[in-house]
Amino acid sequence: MDYLRTPEDRFLDLPGFGYQPRYADIGDGENGTLRMAYVDEGPVDGPPVLLLHGQPTWSFLYRAMIPVLAAAGLRAIAPDLIGFGRSDKPSHLTDYSTLRHVEWTRALVFDHLDLSEATLVGQDWGGLIGLRLAAENPGRFARLVAANTLLPSGDEPMPDIWWDFRRAVERARTLDISRVVQGGCRTQLSPEVRAAYDAPFPTEQHKVAARAFPLLVPTAPTDPASTANRSAWAALSTSDTPVLVAFSDSDPITGHWSPVLQQAFPGARGREHPVIAGAGHFLQEDAGPELARHVVEFVRNGRSGRVRQSV
């Protein structure tokens, strides 16, 4: 598999993100290997929290959450999905599929890091990939946090605003990564932060994964990922793994999924789920410390979490 690797000097002096990157070689699915990057902070023997980003961000998105989690004694692990951040970037659209993203991520977190009893925090595609991992690897996760995410099977239509986004990505001759991130935030990003989101993508060829992700969302029942996503729904709909649904109040793309997840997953029912005010799609950017505090509380409360009192 042909791939690009972003030069390390693109990642110098990132604001608020001076963490040492770590790397693992994983199989690319074609008898080769890809280098996958991740940040691993906090006590090594602390309860692990897996922080999965979506499109078109990278682990930099979690920079305001990592110190809160680590200070609470949790081990914060934030990978860069293949095609993003410091991870290798396969060169062709056809290199990417949901199945491959799930397998690449599984290879890192289970084969390389051997995580167990982990807490998943998944946002955007990080939730879709993470929920698949949880459904297909029962027993590896102690609890799940779904944050502005979805698990589509193509059986229900995607909202018009998502189709507008997909068409814009498909048609853009130059994909402005930091502009996409800014469009998903309520706060105004500084030039330095915007530059950090652009850092992994020095050329248009480096942005293939960012262009691929919208095309991989199932929009019809016969899409390649539809069957596996339905199976994930079936598994999670009978699982007692605790689930916290932590959505923002201002995400027009995934907002309607919050009540769906709360009702579908037994581990989410009867629980008090936070709605984070004043945050957009990228709630880690708009309200990272607040989201991190909810994660800390969820982990500390063990399997019960915070449950509503009966009236």
C-alpha positions in Angstrom: 0.0 0.0 0.0 1.4 3.4 -1.0 1.3 6.0 1.8 2.6 9.4 2.8 4.1 10.4 6.1 3.9 13.9 7.3 7.3 15.5 8.1 7.9 15.8 11.9 8.8 19.5 11.6 5.1 20.2 10.8 4.3 19.4 14.5 6.8 21.7 16.2 5.5 24.2 18.8 1.9 23.1 18.8 -0.2 25.2 21.2 -1.0 23.2 24.3 0.1 19.9 22.8 3.7 19.2 23.8 3.1 15.5 24.4 5.6 13.0 23.2 4.2 10.9 20.4 4.4 7.2 20.4 4.2 4.9 17.4 3.2 1.3 16.6 3.5 -0.6 13.3 0.3 -2.3 12.3 -0.7 -4.4 9.3 -2.1 -2.4 6.4 -4.3 -5.2 5.2 -2.1 -5.8 2.1 0.9 -7.6 3.7 2.5 -4.3 4.5 2.7 -2.1 7.6 1.6 1.4 8.5 2.9 3.5 11.4 0.1 4.6 13.7 0.7 7.4 16.2 -0.8 7.9 19.6 -0.4 10.0 22.8 -0.3 8.1 26.1 -0.4 10.3 29.2 -1.2 9.8 32.9 -0.3 6.9 35.2 0.5 3.8 33.3 -1.5 1.7 35.8 -4.5 4.1 35.8 -7.8 3.1 34.3 -7.4 3.6 30.6 -9.5 6.1 28.6 -9.4 5.7 24.8 -10.0 9.0 23.1 -11.0 8.5 19.4 -11.3 11.5 17.1 -13.2 11.9 13.9 -12.9 13.7 10.6 -10.9 15.8 9.8 -9.2 16.2 13.2 -6.5 14.3 15.0 -5.4 13.7 18.6 -4.7 17.4 19.0 -8.5 17.8 19.5 -8.2 16.2 22.9 -5.4 18.5 24.2 -7.8 20.2 26.8 -9.1 16.9 28.0 -5.9 14.9 28.5 -4.5 17.0 31.5 -7.9 16.8 33.3 -8.0 13.0 32.8 -4.3 12.5 33.8 -4.7 14.7 36.9 -7.6 12.5 38.0 -5.3 9.4 37.8 -6.6 8.1 34.5 -4.4 6.9 31.6 -5.4 9.0 28.6 -4.7 7.4 25.2 -5.4 9.4 22.1 -4.5 7.8 18.8 -4.3 9.4 15.4 -6.5 7.4 13.1 -4.7 6.2 10.0 -4.8 9.0 7.5 -4.7 11.7 10.2 -2.3 13.4 12.5 1.1 11.8 12.7 -0.1 8.5 11.5 0.7 7.3 8.0 -1.7 8.3 5.2 -2.6 5.8 2.5 -2.6 7.5 -0.9 -5.8 6.3 -2.6 -9.4 6.7 -1.7 -9.9 2.9 -2.3 -7.4 2.2 0.5 -10.0 3.3 3.0 -13.0 1.5 4.3 -14.9 1.3 7.6 -13.7 -2.2 8.0 -10.1 -1.2 7.6 -10.4 1.7 10.0 -11.9 -0.6 12.6 -9.2 -3.2 12.1 -6.3 -0.6 12.1 -7.6 0.8 15.4 -8.2 -2.6 16.9 -4.6 -3.6 16.1 -3.3 -0.6 18.0 -5.5 -0.7 21.0 -5.7 -4.5 21.5 -2.7 -6.1 19.8 -0.2 -3.4 20.6 -1.5 -1.7 23.7 -3.5 -4.7 25.0 -6.1 -2.5 26.6 -8.8 -4.0 28.7 -11.4 -2.5 31.1 -11.1 0.7 29.1 -13.4 3.6 28.8 -14.1 4.6 25.2 -14.7 8.3 24.4 -15.7 8.5 20.8 -16.8 11.6 18.8 -17.8 11.8 15.2 -16.1 8.8 13.4 -14.3 8.1 16.6 -17.6 7.0 18.0 -18.6 5.0 15.0 -15.2 3.1 15.0 -15.2 2.8 18.8 -18.8 1.5 19.0 -17.9 -1.1 16.4 -14.8 -2.1 18.5 -17.0 -2.4 21.6 -19.6 -4.5 19.9 -17.1 -6.8 18.2 -14.8 -7.2 21.3 -17.0 -7.7 24.3 -15.2 -7.5 27.6 -12.5 -5.1 26.4 -14.5 -2.0 27.4 -15.7 -1.2 30.9 -17.8 1.7 29.8 -18.6 3.8 26.7 -18.9 7.6 26.2 -20.7 8.6 23.0 -20.1 12.3 22.3 -21.7 13.9 19.2 -21.5 10.6 17.2 -23.6 8.1 15.4 -23.7 4.5 14.2 -25.6 4.6 10.9 -26.6 1.5 9.0 -28.1 3.2 5.9 -31.7 2.2 7.0 -32.5 5.8 8.0 -31.8 8.9 5.9 -29.0 11.2 6.8 -30.0 14.9 7.4 -29.8 17.4 4.6 -27.0 19.3 6.3 -24.8 16.2 6.3 -25.4 15.8 2.6 -24.4 19.4 2.1 -21.2 18.7 3.9 -20.5 15.6 1.9 -21.0 17.4 -1.4 -18.8 20.2 -0.3 -15.9 17.9 0.6 -16.3 16.0 -2.7 -16.3 19.1 -4.8 -13.6 21.1 -3.1 -10.5 21.4 -5.2 -8.6 22.4 -2.1 -10.0 21.0 1.2 -9.5 23.6 3.9 -9.1 21.4 7.0 -9.0 24.2 9.6 -12.0 25.9 8.0 -14.0 22.6 8.4 -13.0 22.4 12.0 -13.9 26.0 12.7 -17.3 25.4 11.1 -17.9 22.7 13.7 -17.0 24.9 16.6 -18.9 27.7 18.5 -15.7 29.3 19.7 -13.3 31.2 17.5 -10.1 29.3 16.9 -6.8 31.2 17.1 -4.5 31.2 14.1 -2.1 29.0 16.0 -4.8 26.4 16.7 -6.1 26.5 13.1 -2.5 25.9 12.0 -2.2 22.9 14.2 -5.3 21.3 12.6 -3.7 22.0 9.2 -0.3 20.7 10.2 -0.8 17.0 9.3 -1.8 17.9 5.8 0.9 19.8 3.9 -0.5 18.8 0.5 -3.9 17.8 -1.0 -2.6 14.3 -1.4 -2.2 14.1 2.4 -5.9 14.8 2.8 -7.2 11.6 1.1 -8.6 10.2 4.4 -10.4 13.4 5.2 -12.1 13.2 1.8 -12.8 9.5 2.2 -14.6 9.5 5.5 -17.8 11.2 4.3 -18.0 8.7 1.4 -17.8 5.8 3.9 -20.9 6.7 5.9 -23.7 4.2 5.0 -26.5 6.0 3.2 -28.3 3.0 1.9 -29.1 -0.4 3.4 -26.7 -2.1 1.0 -23.7 0.0 1.7 -20.5 -2.0 2.5 -20.6 -1.2 6.2 -24.3 -1.6 6.7 -24.4 -5.2 7.7 -21.6 -4.9 10.3 -23.1 -1.7 11.7 -26.4 -3.5 12.1 -24.7 -6.3 13.9 -23.0 -3.8 16.2 -26.4 -2.3 17.0 -27.7 -5.8 17.8 -24.8 -6.5 20.1 -24.9 -3.1 21.9 -28.7 -3.3 22.3 -28.3 -6.4 24.5 -25.1 -5.3 26.3 -25.1 -4.1 29.9 -21.9 -2.1 29.5 -22.5 1.4 31.0 -23.0 4.1 28.4 -22.8 7.9 28.9 -24.3 10.0 26.1 -22.6 13.4 26.3 -23.7 15.5 23.4 -23.5 19.3 22.9 -26.5 21.5 22.5 -25.5 22.8 19.1 -24.6 20.0 16.7 -27.0 19.9 13.7 -25.4 16.8 12.2 -25.5 14.3 15.1 -27.8 16.0 17.6 -30.8 13.8 16.8 -28.8 10.7 17.6 -28.6 11.5 21.4 -32.1 10.2 22.3 -31.7 7.3 19.9 -28.5 6.1 21.7 -30.0 6.7 25.1 -33.0 4.5 24.4 -31.2 1.8 22.3 -28.5 0.8 24.7 -29.5 -0.8 28.1 -26.4 0.6 29.7 -27.6 4.2 29.0 -31.1 3.8 30.3 -32.0 5.5 33.6 -28.8 7.5 33.5 -28.4 11.3 33.7 -26.8 12.3 30.4 -25.1 15.7 30.2 -26.0 18.2 27.6 -23.0 20.5 27.1 -24.1 24.0 26.6 -22.5 26.4 24.1 -20.6 23.7 22.2 -20.8 22.7 18.6 -19.9 19.5 16.8 -16.3 19.5 18.1 -17.3 19.8 21.7 -13.7 18.8 22.8 -12.6 22.1 21.3 -15.5 24.2 22.7 -15.8 22.5 26.1 -13.0 20.0 26.5 -12.4 20.4 30.3 -16.2 20.1 31.0 -16.5 16.9 28.9 -13.4 15.5 30.6 -14.9 16.1 34.0 -18.0 14.1 33.0 -15.7 11.3 31.9 -13.8 11.4 35.2 -17.1 11.2 37.1 -18.4 8.4 35.0 -15.2 6.3 35.6 -15.2 7.0 39.3 -18.8 6.0 39.7 -17.9 2.5 38.4 -20.6 0.5 36.7 -23.5 2.4 38.2 -22.6 5.9 36.9 -25.0 8.6 38.0 -28.6 7.3 37.7 -31.7 9.3 38.1 -33.6 8.9 41.3 -37.0 7.3 41.0 -39.9 9.8 41.5 
